[in-house]
Structure formats: C-alpha cells, structure tokens
Amino acid sequence: MGMDVHAEVQDEAYGERERISELSLPDALALALQVHRRGHLVEAEILYRKVLAAAPDYADAHHFLGVLLHQGGDSDAAIGSIHRSISLNPDEPNYYNNLGNVLVEAGRLAEAADAYEKVIQLAPAHAHAYNNLGALSKARGRFEDAARAYQKAIELNPNHVDAHNNMGKLLSTQSRTKEAVAWYCKAITLMPRHPDARKLLGLAYYTLGETGKAAEVYRQWLAGEPESPVANHMLAACSGENIPLRASDGYVESTFDNFAESFDAKLGKLAYRAPDLVAGALARALPEPDRNLVALDAGCGTGLCGPLIAPYVSRLTGVDLSAGMLAKARGRNAYDELVKSELTAYLLAHPAAFDLVISADTLVYFGPLGEVLDAAHGALRSDGLLIFTVEAMPDETGQKTTDGAGYRINPHGRYSHDGGYLKQALSSAGFAIQGVESAVLRNEGGSPVAGFVVTASKPDNAAVKNGETSIAVPQ
C-alpha cells in the first residue's frame, strides 16, 4: 500500500503545533524555523503566528515570518513584517539585509539600497550585504559601483562564491567575456556544483567562439552528475549533439525552481515585455473586456500575465512545471486554479475547456510546435483565441538548426522559430492566423531579443482530430 505523504506531513505538523505550547519561546521559534526550512510554509506560518500570539514583540519571529511571507509571494506583507522586526530591534543587520532582498524583488530599488547601506553601517564586515549591493548596483546600471561592491565582498570573504560568480556576470554584461571566464572558474573551484557558474562558463566560452571548451564544461559537469537535466540540455544546445525536441521536464523544473525567488526582479532588469505584449494582442483581438472568458495561462511562471488579462476572464487557470514559480503566482491572487503539469499533457487532458489560451515565453522551450499547437487547438472552444510569444530565429548562420525545420536551439538553451514556420505550424494545427507580429521581447546582454507575438483563433467549423482522420463538427 502506498503512503499518503501529504497526510503524514499534516499529521507531523499538527503534532508540532500541539507541542509548541509546551516549549520556551526560543525553542518554539527554533521549531518553527525547522518546519520552515523543510519547505512546509503553511505549517511554518501557523507556528510563527503562535509564537507571536504568545510574544507579540518577538523581533526574530516577525523577521522570519516576513521571509516566509515573501517566499509565499506576499511581498507587501513581508516588508511590513520585517519592518516590525526592525522597529523592535533596530541594531540587527540581518533584518536590513533581508529587507533589502525583499525590496529588490518588489522593484523598490532605492529603498533596497538604503537597507543594504544600513547593514554595512551596522556591520562593516558583512560580505553578503556588499554582494547584494553589487547586484543592486548592476541592476541600476551602475557597473563601477557594482564592481567595487563585489570586490569588497571578496576582500571580506575570499571564498564568497556568489560574489565571484556575480563579478563574472557583470563582466559578461559589459562584453568583457574573457575576463568573466576567470571569475566563473573561481566560483566553480569554490563550489564545484554551483547551480549557475557552470552554465555561465559554458556560455562564455561559446560567446568567445570556443565551442569545444564550452562542450567540455558541460561534459565535465555530466561526469559528476550524469543525470543532470541542465547539463544534458546545455551540452545539446552548445554542441548540436542529440538535440531534444523540447526542453525536458527536469530541465524546466530545475531551471525555474532555482530562478523563482529572483525571477520578477531579474526580468525587470531585462525590460521584459512578453506579458505586456500578450495583453496588448488580446486587447486588439477582442472588444472591450467584460470578464466572460474561461482562460488558461500556459506556462504561467510567477503569474505576470494574470493581472493583465484579469479584466477579460471569468475564470483563470495557470499551469506550470515549476512548483517554485507556482508558489510565487499564488501570491498574486489572480488565478482561480494553479496546476503543476507539463503543458502538452495538460492541454490534451482538457478538451474544449477554454475560450482563451495565452503563453508568454513558454514555447521558447519547444522546438517543433506541432504537438503543443494541436493540443492547444483541442483545448480551445470554437472561436477560442490562442496568443503566445516566441523568439525569432536570427537570419545569420552558425547556430544549430534541426534539419532546416524552421526552428533551432540556441546556446542559451532556448529555441527560436522562423515566422514562416510559425504560420505553417498554426495552419497545420487548424488555426486561423490573425497576426504574427515582430516585437522586442526583452534585452539580454545589452542587446534586444527579437521575437514574435502570435494571435490565432479556432474557427467555428474547426475539424476535430482523431488519429489520422478528422471529422467536421456538426452545425
């Protein structure tokens, strides 16, 4: 008989909630932290609030509750909770450091800078604060300030792996790729399984035209972690060997679970436009919004599209493979349902369920689009709309293609598509094309990333596909 893991977790957490009343306040907080670190956010929040009910002025409890609220997607409440901890203990530098981190995620960069400066005032040897200040300065385009902050972090802690890695990223942003390589190598020396540095080192070598070295980075990665979905995917992207038809579930989950906490802030720095482009296409395709559509956000990520399309929908479902991203989306309170699932499988399981399917920068993880477009067609009702963005395939040669099929995998691991291929794939799936518009999706490495915003509809007389045959829908 299989175990009900969720029930076991609930039973264990219930026991901890009962036990907390028997503990001293420090022990009760330690128990809440233990549950928090295991990832049981709901139960940990209950425990923190029980501690605060007994001791309303317990600064550490307010602080850790704030961290938890941020992880759950409620940055405003998190900021309030951490501010409360600071009001109770204004001399604790770590409170200001985490306040700065949350403010960065909320896009309040000037306030975040003040918070990090306060950390340094209270604790001049706080290497993490200098690293965070460097990342913030880079985000604000103050590259010299960023370099000084990273160097100070490394001076204070020569083994600060993130400061070395961030210095490499800063130099890469400035097209000083050869210099960046040394910093990535140092980060890998300090932490051989660093989740970011190996991928960035491979990309740096590729940018320098040293494809063999890039591939060797990923092969060495695989030698130590043969099942790593990220290393496997990046080796294929770099070498052109064993190119997958789409990014594996493992690659997507690993990449975006690691990215979830900083996703919105990082995209803000890249002038990310895909959600706004999708919302703009929807506004052009429909009359005035009247909240009457049943919609799916396909690959919803942290939920950036949700609030933008809310005026059009009566019900909105978000689907994504990353549990971390879904946790952030939940905090926006824009979705009626959030589901962890592979996209094509979810679409196939929900025939004729939606009036609208949107997808902002999710299909960049698919090579051939036929299967997912067929599934989207089946999931839409008659006259339903599909709106999505993809990256445009560059005209210049030299990137890995897949048999001239109109799409290619790029060294960063995403796929790009040709406009002609998009039209062919949409038509083959049974869609009526309303528009394939060129657009800049974001900036990356100081350059615009070109893409397409695609709008298509499912005609009222669309065929229902059944294996190799199709039968017209009776009128």
C-alpha positions in Angstrom: 0.0 0.0 0.0 1.4 3.5 -0.9 2.0 6.1 1.7 -0.1 9.3 1.8 2.9 11.6 2.2 0.7 14.8 2.4 -1.3 13.2 5.2 1.9 12.2 7.0 3.3 15.8 6.7 0.0 17.2 8.0 0.0 14.7 11.0 3.6 15.6 11.8 2.9 19.3 11.6 -0.2 19.0 13.7 1.8 17.3 16.4 4.4 20.1 16.2 1.6 22.8 16.6 0.3 21.0 19.7 3.9 20.7 21.1 4.8 24.3 20.6 2.8 25.5 23.6 5.0 23.3 25.8 8.2 24.9 24.7 10.2 28.0 25.7 9.9 30.9 23.2 13.5 30.3 21.7 12.7 26.6 21.4 9.3 27.3 19.8 10.9 29.7 17.3 13.6 27.0 16.6 10.8 24.5 15.9 9.1 27.0 13.5 12.4 27.5 11.7 12.9 23.8 11.4 9.5 23.4 9.7 10.2 26.4 7.5 13.5 25.0 6.3 11.8 21.8 5.4 9.6 23.8 3.0 6.3 23.4 4.9 5.4 27.1 4.5 1.7 26.9 5.6 2.5 25.0 8.8 5.6 27.2 9.5 3.4 30.3 9.2 1.0 28.8 11.8 3.9 28.1 14.1 5.4 31.6 13.7 2.0 33.2 14.4 1.6 31.0 17.5 4.9 32.3 18.8 3.8 35.9 18.1 0.5 35.3 19.8 2.5 34.4 22.9 5.1 37.1 22.4 3.9 40.0 20.1 7.2 41.8 20.4 9.5 38.9 19.5 11.6 40.5 16.7 13.1 37.3 15.3 9.7 35.8 14.8 8.5 38.9 12.9 11.6 38.7 10.8 11.4 35.0 9.8 7.6 35.4 9.3 8.5 38.2 6.8 10.9 35.9 5.0 8.3 33.2 4.8 5.6 35.6 3.5 7.9 36.8 0.8 8.6 33.2 -0.2 4.9 32.7 -0.5 4.5 35.6 -2.8 3.2 38.3 -0.5 6.0 40.9 -0.6 3.9 43.7 0.8 3.1 41.7 4.0 6.7 40.5 4.1 8.0 44.1 4.1 5.6 45.0 6.8 6.6 42.1 9.0 10.4 42.8 8.6 9.8 46.5 9.3 8.1 45.4 12.5 11.2 43.3 13.5 13.4 46.4 12.8 11.3 48.6 14.9 11.7 46.2 17.8 15.5 45.6 17.3 16.9 48.4 15.1 20.5 47.2 15.5 20.2 43.8 13.9 22.0 43.9 10.4 20.4 40.7 9.1 16.9 42.2 9.3 18.0 45.1 7.0 19.7 42.6 4.6 16.6 40.6 4.1 14.5 43.7 3.9 16.8 44.8 1.1 16.3 41.5 -0.7 12.5 41.7 -0.5 12.5 45.3 -1.6 14.6 44.3 -4.7 12.1 41.7 -5.6 9.3 44.3 -5.2 11.1 46.7 -7.5 11.8 49.3 -4.8 15.4 49.6 -5.6 16.2 52.9 -3.9 14.8 51.7 -0.7 16.7 48.4 -1.1 20.0 50.3 -1.5 19.2 52.2 1.8 18.7 48.9 3.5 22.0 47.4 2.3 23.8 50.6 3.3 22.3 50.3 6.8 23.6 46.7 7.0 27.1 48.0 6.2 26.8 50.8 8.7 25.9 48.3 11.5 28.2 45.5 10.3 31.1 46.8 8.1 32.4 43.3 7.5 29.0 41.9 6.2 30.2 40.4 2.9 26.7 39.3 1.9 25.5 42.9 2.1 28.3 44.1 -0.2 27.4 41.3 -2.7 23.8 42.2 -2.6 24.6 45.9 -3.0 26.7 44.9 -6.0 23.9 43.0 -7.6 21.6 46.0 -7.0 24.1 48.5 -8.5 24.4 46.3 -11.6 20.6 46.2 -11.9 20.6 50.0 -11.8 23.3 50.2 -14.5 26.0 51.4 -12.1 28.7 49.0 -13.2 31.7 50.6 -11.4 29.8 50.7 -8.1 28.8 47.1 -8.6 32.5 46.0 -9.3 33.6 47.8 -6.1 31.0 46.2 -4.0 31.8 42.7 -5.3 35.5 43.3 -4.8 34.8 44.4 -1.2 32.7 41.3 -0.6 35.6 39.1 -1.8 38.1 41.1 0.2 36.0 40.4 3.3 35.4 36.8 2.4 37.7 35.4 -0.3 35.5 32.3 -0.5 32.3 34.2 -1.3 31.3 32.1 -4.3 28.3 34.2 -5.3 30.4 37.4 -5.4 32.9 35.7 -7.7 30.1 34.4 -9.9 28.4 37.8 -9.9 31.6 39.5 -10.9 31.7 37.2 -13.9 28.1 38.1 -14.8 28.9 41.8 -14.5 31.9 41.5 -16.9 29.8 39.4 -19.3 27.2 42.1 -19.3 30.0 44.6 -20.3 31.2 42.2 -23.1 34.4 41.6 -21.2 33.8 37.8 -21.6 37.5 36.7 -21.5 37.8 38.4 -18.0 34.5 36.8 -16.9 35.8 33.3 -17.6 38.3 33.6 -14.7 35.7 34.6 -12.3 33.3 31.8 -13.3 36.2 29.3 -12.9 37.0 30.6 -9.4 33.3 30.2 -8.5 33.3 26.6 -9.7 36.6 26.0 -7.8 34.9 27.2 -4.6 31.7 25.3 -5.3 32.0 22.6 -7.9 28.3 22.2 -8.1 27.3 25.8 -8.2 23.9 26.0 -9.9 24.8 29.0 -12.1 28.5 29.2 -12.7 29.0 26.1 -14.8 26.2 27.1 -17.2 27.5 30.6 -17.4 31.1 29.4 -18.0 29.9 27.3 -20.9 28.0 30.2 -22.4 31.1 32.5 -22.0 33.3 30.0 -23.9 30.6 29.7 -26.6 30.4 33.5 -26.9 34.2 33.6 -27.4 33.9 31.1 -30.2 35.5 28.3 -28.1 32.8 25.8 -28.7 35.0 22.8 -27.8 35.7 24.3 -24.3 32.1 25.1 -23.8 31.1 21.5 -24.6 33.9 20.3 -22.3 32.4 22.3 -19.4 29.1 20.5 -19.8 30.8 17.1 -20.3 32.7 17.5 -17.1 29.5 18.5 -15.4 27.9 15.3 -16.7 30.8 13.3 -15.5 30.0 14.3 -11.9 26.2 14.4 -12.4 25.3 12.1 -15.3 21.6 12.6 -14.8 21.7 16.4 -14.6 18.9 17.7 -16.9 20.6 21.1 -17.2 24.0 19.8 -18.2 22.4 17.4 -20.7 20.3 20.2 -22.3 23.1 22.8 -22.4 25.5 20.3 -24.0 23.0 19.6 -26.7 22.4 23.4 -27.2 26.2 24.0 -27.4 27.4 21.0 -29.4 24.4 20.3 -31.6 24.5 16.7 -30.5 21.3 14.8 -29.5 19.2 18.0 -29.7 15.9 17.3 -27.9 12.6 18.2 -29.5 11.8 20.3 -26.4 13.4 21.1 -23.1 12.9 18.1 -20.7 10.6 18.4 -17.7 13.7 18.1 -15.5 15.5 21.0 -17.2 12.5 23.3 -16.8 11.8 22.3 -13.2 15.4 22.7 -12.2 16.0 25.9 -14.0 12.8 27.7 -12.8 12.7 26.3 -9.3 16.2 27.8 -8.8 15.1 31.0 -10.5 11.7 31.5 -8.8 12.7 33.8 -5.9 14.5 36.3 -8.2 12.5 35.8 -11.4 10.5 39.0 -11.4 13.4 41.2 -10.3 15.7 39.8 -12.9 13.1 40.2 -15.7 12.5 43.7 -14.6 16.2 44.4 -15.2 15.9 43.0 -18.7 13.0 45.2 -19.7 10.9 42.1 -20.1 7.9 42.9 -22.3 6.3 39.5 -23.1 3.3 39.7 -20.7 2.5 43.3 -21.9 2.8 42.2 -25.5 0.4 39.3 -24.9 -2.1 41.6 -23.1 -1.8 44.1 -26.0 -2.5 41.5 -28.5 -5.6 40.4 -26.5 -6.9 43.9 -26.4 -6.5 44.2 -30.2 -8.2 40.9 -30.8 -11.3 41.5 -28.6 -13.8 44.2 -27.9 -14.0 45.9 -24.5 -13.3 43.4 -21.7 -16.3 42.0 -19.9 -14.9 39.2 -17.7 -16.6 36.5 -19.7 -13.7 34.2 -20.8 -12.5 30.9 -19.3 -8.8 31.2 -19.8 -5.6 29.3 -19.4 -2.2 30.8 -18.8 0.0 28.2 -20.3 3.4 28.3 -18.6 2.2 30.9 -16.1 5.5 31.2 -14.2 5.2 33.7 -11.4 1.9 34.9 -12.8 2.9 38.2 -14.5 0.2 37.8 -17.1 -2.6 37.1 -14.6 -3.4 40.6 -13.5 -3.0 42.0 -17.1 -5.7 39.7 -18.5 -8.0 39.7 -15.4 -10.5 42.2 -17.0 -11.3 39.7 -19.7 -11.7 36.5 -17.7 -14.4 34.9 -15.5 -12.0 32.1 -14.6 -8.3 31.8 -15.0 -6.2 28.7 -14.6 -2.4 28.8 -14.6 -0.3 25.7 -15.4 3.5 25.4 -15.0 6.1 22.7 -14.3 7.9 24.7 -11.6 6.5 24.4 -8.1 8.6 27.4 -7.1 7.1 29.6 -9.8 3.6 28.5 -8.9 4.2 29.5 -5.3 5.0 33.0 -6.5 2.0 33.1 -8.8 -0.3 32.1 -5.9 0.7 35.3 -4.1 -0.8 37.4 -6.9 -4.3 36.3 -6.2 -5.1 36.5 -9.9 -5.7 32.8 -10.5 -8.7 30.6 -9.7 -6.6 27.5 -10.0 -2.8 26.8 -10.3 -1.7 23.4 -11.6 1.7 21.7 -11.7 1.8 19.9 -15.0 3.7 19.5 -18.3 1.9 21.8 -20.8 1.0 19.5 -23.7 -0.3 16.8 -21.3 -2.5 19.3 -19.5 -3.9 20.6 -22.8 -4.7 17.1 -24.0 -6.5 16.3 -20.8 -8.8 19.4 -21.1 -10.6 19.2 -24.4 -12.8 22.2 -25.4 -12.3 23.7 -21.9 -11.1 27.2 -22.7 -12.1 30.3 -24.6 -8.6 31.7 -24.4 -5.1 30.2 -24.1 -2.2 32.6 -23.6 1.5 31.8 -23.3 4.3 34.3 -22.6 7.8 32.9 -23.5 6.9 29.3 -22.7 7.1 27.9 -26.3 10.7 29.0 -26.4 11.4 25.7 -24.7 9.8 23.7 -27.6 11.5 23.0 -30.9 8.8 21.7 -33.2 5.5 23.2 -32.2 3.1 20.8 -34.0 2.2 18.7 -31.0 1.7 21.5 -28.5 -0.3 23.6 -31.0 -2.5 20.5 -31.8 -3.1 20.2 -28.1 -3.9 23.9 -27.7 -6.4 23.6 -30.6 -8.1 20.7 -28.9 -8.3 22.6 -25.6 -10.0 25.6 -27.1 -13.7 26.0 -27.7 -15.0 27.2 -31.1 -13.8 30.8 -31.8 -11.3 30.5 -29.0 -8.1 32.5 -29.1 -4.5 31.5 -28.8 -1.9 34.2 -28.1 1.7 33.5 -27.5 5.3 34.8 -27.8 8.4 33.1 -29.2 11.9 34.2 -30.0 12.6 34.9 -33.7 15.3 32.8 -35.4 18.2 35.1 -36.4 19.0 35.5 -40.1 22.7 34.9 -39.7 24.0 31.3 -39.9 26.2 29.5 -37.4 23.5 28.4 -34.9 22.4 24.9 -34.6 19.3 24.1 -36.7 17.2 20.9 -36.8 17.2 19.7 -40.4 16.2 23.2 -41.6 12.8 22.8 -40.0 12.2 26.4 -39.2 13.4 26.3 -35.6 16.8 26.0 -33.8 18.2 25.6 -30.4 20.4 28.4 -29.2 23.5 28.2 -26.9 21.5 29.7 -24.0 19.2 26.7 -24.2 16.1 28.2 -25.6 14.6 27.6 -29.1 13.9 30.3 -31.7 11.5 30.0 -34.6 11.1 31.3 -38.1 8.0 33.3 -39.0 7.2 31.1 -42.0 7.4 28.0 -39.8 5.0 29.5 -37.2 2.4 30.2 -39.9 2.8 26.7 -41.3 2.5 25.0 -37.9 -0.5 27.1 -36.9 -2.3 26.2 -40.2 -1.5 22.5 -39.8 -3.0 22.6 -36.4 -6.2 24.1 -37.7 -5.8 27.6 -36.5 -6.9 30.8 -38.4 -4.0 33.2 -38.1 -4.8 36.7 -37.0 -1.3 38.0 -36.7 2.4 37.1 -36.4 3.9 40.4 -35.4 7.6 41.2 -34.8 8.5 42.6 -31.4 11.3 43.0 -29.0 10.7 40.7 -26.1 13.4 41.9 -23.7 17.0 43.0 -23.5 19.8 40.4 -22.9 23.5 41.0 -22.7 22.9 44.6 -23.7 21.1 43.6 -26.9 17.4 43.4 -27.8 15.9 39.9 -28.1 13.7 39.8 -31.2 10.6 37.7 -31.2 7.0 37.3 -32.5 3.7 37.9 -30.9 1.2 35.4 -32.4 -2.5 35.6 -32.4 -4.7 32.8 -33.8 -8.2 31.6 -33.4 -10.0 28.3 -33.6 -12.6 28.6 -36.4 -16.2 27.8 -35.5 -16.2 25.0 -38.1 -12.8 23.5 -37.0 -12.2 19.9 -37.5 -12.0 17.5 -34.6 -8.8 15.5 -35.0 -9.0 11.8 -34.2 -5.8 9.9 -35.0 -5.1 10.3 -38.7 -8.6 11.4 -39.7 -10.7 14.5 -39.0 -14.5 14.9 -38.8 -16.2 18.2 -39.3 -18.1 19.4 -36.2 -21.9 19.3 -36.9 -23.5 22.7 -37.0 
